[in-house]
Amino acid sequence: MIQNTLKLYQAPLQGFTDFTFRNTFFAVFGGVDKYFIPYLSYGKGREIKKSSVREVFPESNTALPVVPQVLFSDEQELFDLVSILVEYGYEEINLNLGCPYPMATNKGRGAAWLQKPEELNRTLTQLYKQGYSANFSVKMRAGLTNDQDFRETLRVLNQFPLTEIIFHPRTASQMYTGKANPQLFADALSLAKHPLVYNGDLFSESDFQELKTILPEQNAFMIGRGLLMDPSLPLRLKGETWQAKELRKKMKEFHDQLLEANSVRLQGNGHILMKMNQFWTYFSESFENPHKAMKLVKKSSNLLKYNAAVVEIFRDL
Ligand SMILES: Cc1cc2nc3c(=O)[nH]c(=O)nc-3n(C[C@H](O)[C@H](O)[C@H](O)COP(=O)(O)O)c2cc1C
């Protein structure tokens, strides 16, 4: 039975969920209502990397519902990035208030905003004054170092007509250690005026059931690493079932199409192998012996050996 009320979003993972991945995932699996594009940001010297801009080209994203995201430290940077996305015709733009990496937070970006609510208030006031044609949503963590920062942040966000807020109940200093705390999400629900989307550590159907016992009314979830480990997860959460053999065939189809698409996109076997290696860091978790799968992939020094390794993994593991 397909659960029509359940909304599932694909989380943005810089380096993993690029347009090749998104489009292949959409074609083979799907079950996702919105796909978030990893953040667009300034690089060194206020220049935007060409590869990041390519990610938001409308022609790379025609087949599926996508939401681009911006990572910014101040008004100027925010307006510059938003203007590009508005020009490309995006109707929703997500504001990153959660990136935990010190490289971002030390420069006032991402989760650093959780400690400067007044500046956030001024910046959003100016953003809305610009009258952009796009709507805005937010993706945030619970705090920078203090898991209560979100309270003040939500008080600010409540004053603006955001479409929704994706909330990952961890601090930035936790990075990905420990566990996301659904109780913080429950606290946020009672404070936020906007619809909240739950994000964090949703890896399986049993995680989902557990979350539903703590958050019984919650029907919107964003999945990051869980979807990379098991691309069938969104459809399974929506009630679809497969025989093991059928699922294995679909996983192989997904892998083969991704390899094909990366071969068209990337130049040189080294780049293709590197990209597929990265993909397997999560995808190997779908197999009974992830460590062995990863080892086989890693030791493939060329595409011929890689293809043989993939055949072995799908046959034996
Ligand atoms: C390698 C990596 C890259 C990420 N890149 C982004 C990003 O560009 N923008 C963003 O908002 N979150 C980013 N995230 C965070 C994820 O979107 C998500 O919030 C986090 O992984 C928690 O969800 P999960 O437990 O379902 O994976 C990234 C996470 C990882 C591990």
The ligand as an SDF file (V2000), in Angstrom:
LIG
                    3D

 31 33  0  0  0  0  0  0  0  0999 V2000
   29.2360   14.2450    2.8330 C   0  0  0  0  0  0  0  0  0  0  0  0
   28.0660   15.0990    3.2450 C   0  0  0  0  0  0  0  0  0  0  0  0
   27.7470   16.2430    2.5130 C   0  0  0  0  0  0  0  0  0  0  0  0
   26.6740   17.0630    2.9070 C   0  0  0  0  0  0  0  0  0  0  0  0
   26.3580   18.1860    2.1750 N   0  0  0  0  0  0  0  0  0  0  0  0
   25.3090   18.9670    2.5530 C   0  0  0  0  0  0  0  0  0  0  0  0
   24.9150   20.1310    1.8020 C   0  0  0  0  0  0  0  0  0  0  0  0
   25.4780   20.4770    0.7500 O   0  0  0  0  0  0  0  0  0  0  0  0
   23.8800   20.8690    2.3050 N   0  0  0  0  0  0  0  0  0  0  0  0
   23.2000   20.5190    3.4330 C   0  0  0  0  0  0  0  0  0  0  0  0
   22.2530   21.1970    3.8210 O   0  0  0  0  0  0  0  0  0  0  0  0
   23.5220   19.4190    4.1280 N   0  0  0  0  0  0  0  0  0  0  0  0
   24.5480   18.6420    3.7200 C   0  0  0  0  0  0  0  0  0  0  0  0
   24.8340   17.5080    4.4190 N   0  0  0  0  0  0  0  0  0  0  0  0
   23.9400   17.0950    5.5290 C   0  0  0  0  0  0  0  0  0  0  0  0
   22.8110   16.1870    5.0090 C   0  0  0  0  0  0  0  0  0  0  0  0
   21.9980   16.8630    4.0910 O   0  0  0  0  0  0  0  0  0  0  0  0
   21.9190   15.6850    6.1710 C   0  0  0  0  0  0  0  0  0  0  0  0
   21.3980   16.7920    6.8370 O   0  0  0  0  0  0  0  0  0  0  0  0
   22.6900   14.8260    7.1660 C   0  0  0  0  0  0  0  0  0  0  0  0
   23.4410   13.8250    6.4870 O   0  0  0  0  0  0  0  0  0  0  0  0
   21.7490   14.1560    8.1860 C   0  0  0  0  0  0  0  0  0  0  0  0
   20.8140   13.3520    7.5280 O   0  0  0  0  0  0  0  0  0  0  0  0
   20.9880   11.7320    7.4460 P   0  0  0  0  0  0  0  0  0  0  0  0
   21.2260   11.2570    8.8260 O   0  0  0  0  0  0  0  0  0  0  0  0
   19.7020   11.2680    6.8280 O   0  0  0  0  0  0  0  0  0  0  0  0
   22.1850   11.4750    6.5750 O   0  0  0  0  0  0  0  0  0  0  0  0
   25.9080   16.7060    4.0450 C   0  0  0  0  0  0  0  0  0  0  0  0
   26.2340   15.5430    4.7640 C   0  0  0  0  0  0  0  0  0  0  0  0
   27.2860   14.7360    4.3890 C   0  0  0  0  0  0  0  0  0  0  0  0
   27.5900   13.4890    5.1780 C   0  0  0  0  0  0  0  0  0  0  0  0
  1  2  1  0
  2  3  1  0
  2 30  2  0
  3  4  2  0
  4  5  1  0
  4 28  1  0
  5  6  2  0
  6  7  1  0
  6 13  1  0
  7  8  2  0
  7  9  1  0
  9 10  1  0
 10 11  2  0
 10 12  1  0
 12 13  2  0
 13 14  1  0
 14 15  1  0
 14 28  1  0
 15 16  1  0
 16 17  1  0
 16 18  1  0
 18 19  1  0
 18 20  1  0
 20 21  1  0
 20 22  1  0
 22 23  1  0
 23 24  1  0
 24 25  2  0
 24 26  1  0
 24 27  1  0
 28 29  2  0
 29 30  1  0
 30 31  1  0
M  END
$$$$
